[in-house]
Amino acid sequence: MVKDSKRKMRVKPGPKVADEDVKHERLTLRVHSDLIDILQRRADERNMSRSAYVEQLLVAWVQADPRNPKVDSKGKRVENAPHPFELMNKNSMLFGAKWAKFNQIYSLLFDQSAPAKWVDQPQDHWFGQDDEA
C-alpha cells in the first residue's frame, strides 16, 4: 500500500473573521537583511510578528497625515467618518494642529518639512472624493 505523498493542510483554528474584515491584499518589500534584523528585534520587543509590527507602522503613518480618510487600527476606512476636507473646513484650528504634528513627524523622518503645496493645493495631494473606492 502506498501512502499519499501530499499532506493535508489543516485550517488553523480561530475565530471567524467577517468578510469585510478579511485582508485581501499583500504587500511585499525587498529590503536589506540588516533592516529585517532590526524590524524583527523591534517586533519581538512588542511581542508581535514582524508583519504585524510593519502593518502597525504603516497604519500609524496613514493616521498621522490629516489629508487621509480616517482608518481604524487595521487600516480599514471608518464608515461615515467625515472627509478630510470637511474636517479642515469645520475646524481650521484643529486641522492646523494636526498638520503641525504631521509636519513634525515628517521632519523627523525625512529631515525636511512636508511640502506646503500638500495643503495649499489640496485637490492635487489629498485623498479626494473621486479617489474613494
KENUBA-746604 format. One record per residue (C-alpha): residue number from 0; residue in one letter; y, z, x negated. Coordinates in Angstrom, 2 decimals. Layout:
! KENUBA-746604
NUM, A, Y, Z, X
...
***
This chain:
! KENUBA-746604
0, M, 0.00, 0.00, 0.00
1, V, 3.40, -0.98, -1.38
2, K, 6.39, 1.27, -0.89
3, D, 9.61, -0.14, 0.42
4, S, 11.79, -0.50, -2.69
5, K, 15.04, -0.04, -0.83
6, R, 16.03, 3.49, 0.08
7, K, 17.58, 4.02, 3.44
8, M, 21.05, 5.47, 3.14
9, R, 21.76, 8.47, 5.31
10, V, 25.08, 8.82, 7.01
11, K, 26.91, 11.84, 5.69
12, P, 27.10, 14.40, 8.49
13, G, 30.52, 15.48, 9.57
14, P, 32.95, 15.41, 12.44
15, K, 33.53, 12.14, 14.22
16, V, 36.87, 10.51, 13.49
17, A, 38.91, 8.86, 16.23
18, D, 39.09, 5.07, 15.89
19, E, 42.86, 5.12, 15.38
20, D, 42.46, 7.60, 12.51
21, V, 39.87, 5.59, 10.59
22, K, 41.20, 4.33, 7.27
23, H, 40.55, 0.58, 7.17
24, E, 42.49, -0.37, 4.07
25, R, 41.53, 0.09, 0.44
26, L, 43.95, 0.36, -2.47
27, T, 42.56, -0.46, -5.90
28, L, 44.50, 0.17, -9.09
29, R, 43.72, -0.85, -12.62
30, V, 45.02, 1.90, -14.85
31, H, 44.51, 3.25, -18.34
32, S, 41.70, 5.77, -18.76
33, D, 44.21, 8.31, -20.07
34, L, 46.05, 8.17, -16.74
35, I, 42.76, 8.68, -14.90
36, D, 42.07, 11.76, -17.03
37, I, 45.48, 13.21, -16.19
38, L, 45.15, 12.46, -12.48
39, Q, 41.67, 13.98, -12.44
40, R, 42.92, 17.20, -14.05
41, R, 45.77, 17.49, -11.55
42, A, 43.41, 16.79, -8.65
43, D, 40.97, 19.41, -9.95
44, E, 43.80, 21.96, -10.09
45, R, 44.39, 21.37, -6.40
46, N, 40.66, 21.38, -5.63
47, M, 40.73, 17.86, -4.21
48, S, 39.30, 14.47, -5.07
49, R, 41.34, 12.17, -7.26
50, S, 41.59, 9.68, -4.40
51, A, 42.94, 12.33, -2.01
52, Y, 45.40, 13.50, -4.67
53, V, 46.77, 9.99, -5.25
54, E, 46.96, 9.43, -1.49
55, Q, 48.96, 12.65, -1.15
56, L, 51.38, 11.49, -3.87
57, L, 51.89, 8.13, -2.15
58, V, 52.42, 9.71, 1.27
59, A, 54.93, 12.16, -0.20
60, W, 56.85, 9.25, -1.75
61, V, 56.93, 7.38, 1.57
62, Q, 58.03, 10.54, 3.41
63, A, 60.81, 11.19, 0.89
64, D, 62.50, 7.81, 1.47
65, P, 64.69, 8.14, 4.58
66, R, 64.54, 4.38, 5.17
67, N, 60.86, 4.59, 6.10
68, P, 59.46, 5.40, 9.52
69, K, 58.10, 8.92, 9.91
70, V, 54.46, 9.24, 8.81
71, D, 52.01, 12.12, 9.03
72, S, 50.13, 13.71, 6.13
73, K, 47.61, 10.84, 6.11
74, G, 50.23, 8.09, 6.07
75, K, 49.87, 7.11, 9.73
76, R, 53.10, 6.37, 11.59
77, V, 54.10, 9.10, 14.01
78, E, 54.22, 7.69, 17.52
79, N, 57.52, 7.90, 19.38
80, A, 59.36, 9.10, 16.27
81, P, 62.93, 7.80, 16.11
82, H, 63.57, 4.72, 13.99
83, P, 65.34, 5.43, 10.66
84, F, 68.44, 3.54, 11.90
85, E, 68.62, 5.86, 14.90
86, L, 68.40, 8.91, 12.69
87, M, 71.13, 7.59, 10.40
88, N, 73.48, 6.83, 13.30
89, K, 72.67, 10.04, 15.18
90, N, 73.39, 12.44, 12.32
91, S, 75.01, 10.89, 9.26
92, M, 75.30, 14.28, 7.53
93, L, 71.56, 14.89, 7.78
94, F, 70.85, 11.34, 6.64
95, G, 73.22, 11.80, 3.71
96, A, 71.39, 14.97, 2.68
97, K, 68.02, 13.20, 2.90
98, W, 69.36, 10.25, 0.92
99, A, 70.77, 12.58, -1.76
100, K, 67.39, 14.33, -2.06
101, F, 65.56, 10.98, -2.28
102, N, 68.08, 9.74, -4.86
103, Q, 67.44, 12.86, -6.94
104, I, 63.68, 12.26, -6.83
105, Y, 64.21, 8.58, -7.65
106, S, 66.42, 9.50, -10.61
107, L, 63.86, 11.95, -11.97
108, L, 61.08, 9.37, -11.76
109, F, 62.89, 6.21, -12.83
110, D, 65.78, 7.57, -14.91
111, Q, 68.37, 5.81, -12.73
112, S, 69.90, 6.20, -9.30
113, A, 68.43, 4.45, -6.30
114, P, 70.36, 1.21, -5.73
115, A, 73.32, 1.75, -3.37
116, K, 72.58, -1.59, -1.65
117, W, 69.47, 0.02, -0.17
118, V, 71.81, 1.96, 2.11
119, D, 74.82, -0.39, 2.15
120, Q, 72.72, -3.39, 3.25
121, P, 70.02, -1.73, 5.35
122, Q, 68.89, -4.92, 7.07
123, D, 67.54, -6.15, 3.71
124, H, 65.98, -2.95, 2.43
125, W, 64.89, -0.87, 5.40
126, F, 61.69, -0.89, 7.33
127, G, 63.19, -2.76, 10.25
128, Q, 62.20, -3.10, 13.88
129, D, 60.77, -6.55, 13.13
130, D, 58.53, -5.14, 10.38
131, E, 56.70, -2.70, 12.61
132, A, 53.17, -3.66, 13.46
***
